[in-house]
């Protein structure tokens, strides 16, 4: 069971979110939404300032997400809370464009070797999807 640095896990989750969102909207909107979201949450999670989101539409080999190693010293549960807020807020910001099973699609696109670290962080995608389904059902009632 590999042990991953926070920076590697965060980069993988954010990159996966951008990839999923890019298929549902545009690459530009996905990057812009993620950039704005990270900036907005920096007040609550100071360590998010160590994340850089770049517009790489015209750069062939550049990755849009850079996570500095400074984030590796942050407690796992704090990283988990921040990732949970990022995922939930991204889903809300994208609205219908995100799709009903946005969380499930995220879960299916995360590499298996990250799951034990994500569990240590307190992230449970099954519970998150269930929460969204319950919220949607309560809106209809």
C-alpha positions in Angstrom: 0.0 0.0 0.0 1.8 3.1 -1.2 2.0 6.2 1.0 1.5 9.4 -1.0 2.4 13.0 -0.1 -0.5 15.4 0.3 0.8 17.4 -2.7 0.6 14.4 -5.0 -3.0 13.4 -3.8 -4.3 17.0 -4.1 -2.8 17.4 -7.6 -4.3 14.1 -8.7 -7.8 15.1 -7.4 -7.7 18.6 -8.8 -6.5 17.4 -12.2 -9.2 14.7 -12.3 -11.8 17.3 -11.4 -10.6 19.6 -14.2 -10.6 16.7 -16.7 -14.1 15.6 -15.8 -15.4 19.2 -15.9 -13.7 19.9 -19.2 -15.7 17.1 -20.8 -18.9 18.6 -19.5 -18.2 22.2 -20.2 -15.0 23.6 -21.8 -11.4 23.4 -20.7 -11.4 27.2 -20.3 -14.5 27.1 -18.0 -13.1 24.2 -16.0 -9.8 26.0 -15.4 -11.5 29.2 -14.6 -13.9 27.6 -12.1 -11.1 25.7 -10.4 -8.9 28.9 -10.2 -11.7 31.0 -8.7 -12.7 28.2 -6.3 -9.1 27.8 -5.0 -8.8 31.6 -4.5 -12.2 31.8 -2.8 -11.3 29.0 -0.3 -7.9 30.3 0.6 -9.5 32.4 3.3 -10.7 29.2 5.0 -7.7 27.0 4.1 -4.5 29.0 4.1 -2.5 26.1 2.6 -4.4 26.4 -0.7 -2.1 29.3 -1.5 0.4 26.6 -2.4 -1.7 25.5 -5.3 -1.4 27.1 -8.7 -3.9 26.6 -11.5 -2.6 27.6 -15.0 -4.3 28.0 -18.3 -2.6 25.4 -20.4 -4.9 25.2 -23.4 -2.0 26.4 -25.6 0.8 24.5 -23.9 1.1 21.0 -25.2 3.0 19.3 -22.3 2.2 21.5 -19.3 0.0 20.3 -16.5 -2.6 22.9 -15.3 -2.3 22.0 -11.6 0.9 22.6 -9.6 0.9 21.8 -5.9 3.9 22.9 -4.0 5.5 20.5 -1.4 4.7 23.1 1.4 1.3 21.4 1.6 2.8 18.1 2.6 3.1 19.2 6.3 -0.7 19.9 6.6 -2.8 17.5 8.6 -4.6 14.9 6.5 -8.0 15.8 7.9 -7.5 19.4 6.9 -6.6 18.4 3.4 -9.7 16.2 3.3 -12.0 19.0 4.5 -10.5 21.3 1.8 -10.9 18.7 -1.0 -14.4 18.0 0.1 -15.3 21.7 0.0 -13.6 22.0 -3.4 -15.6 19.1 -4.8 -18.9 20.2 -3.4 -18.5 23.8 -4.4 -17.3 22.8 -7.9 -20.5 20.7 -8.3 -22.7 23.6 -7.2 -20.9 26.2 -9.3 -21.2 24.0 -12.4 -24.9 23.3 -11.7 -26.5 21.1 -14.3 -23.4 21.1 -16.4 -21.7 19.0 -13.7 -24.2 16.2 -14.2 -26.2 14.2 -11.6 -23.4 11.6 -11.0 -20.5 14.1 -10.9 -19.2 12.6 -7.6 -19.5 9.0 -8.9 -17.7 9.9 -12.0 -14.9 11.5 -9.9 -14.7 8.4 -7.8 -14.4 6.2 -10.9 -11.6 8.3 -12.4 -9.4 8.4 -9.4 -6.6 5.8 -9.5 -7.1 3.0 -7.0 -3.8 3.4 -5.2 -5.0 6.8 -3.8 -8.0 5.4 -2.0 -6.3 4.5 1.3 -4.8 8.0 1.6 -8.2 9.5 0.7 -9.9 7.4 3.4 -7.2 8.7 5.9 -8.2 12.2 4.8 -11.8 11.5 5.6 -13.1 11.6 2.0 -15.9 9.2 1.2 -17.2 9.7 -2.3 -20.1 7.3 -1.7 -21.4 9.5 1.2 -20.8 12.6 -0.9 -22.9 11.3 -3.8 -25.6 10.2 -1.4 -25.7 13.6 0.2 -26.2 15.2 -3.2 -28.9 12.8 -4.1 -30.8 13.5 -0.9 -30.4 17.2 -1.4 -31.8 16.9 -4.9 -34.7 14.8 -3.7 -35.6 17.3 -0.9 -35.6 20.1 -3.5 -38.3 18.2 -5.4 -40.5 17.7 -2.4 
